[in-house]
Amino acid sequence: MQDPHKEVVSFRHLFTTRVALRLDEPQQVDMVLGDGVRQRGAAAHEVSENTPGVAWVKQDGQREPDRARAFHVTDADLVELVVYLANAIVHDFPNRPDGTEGRAAA
């Protein structure tokens, strides 16, 4: 959810895995991850805008939160991928073992 102050999801306590990306206020960390998690190290309110994808994860049954980082794909990365695939050699496979036809880039 975008604003942890809002009680949009009344059953949010039932989620067994919670993820907090960059948050605005220290109180929001406990709202998202659970009471006391900020004191145990989850500093989601201190995540820099220069580190996209950094998050804190809390799973039920696990006392300590884990710091995680998802990969960040930029527009430049996508352009590079398009150029790479546009220049790739395409092979036709008319008689694949499963009986279907298909194409693959190499």
Secondary structure, DSSP 8 states (H G I E B T S, - for coil): ---TTS---TTGGG-SEEEE-S-SSHHHHHHHH-TTTTTTT--GGG--TTSTTEEEEEETT-SS-EEEE-----HHHHHHHHHHHHTS-EEEETT-TTS--EEEE-
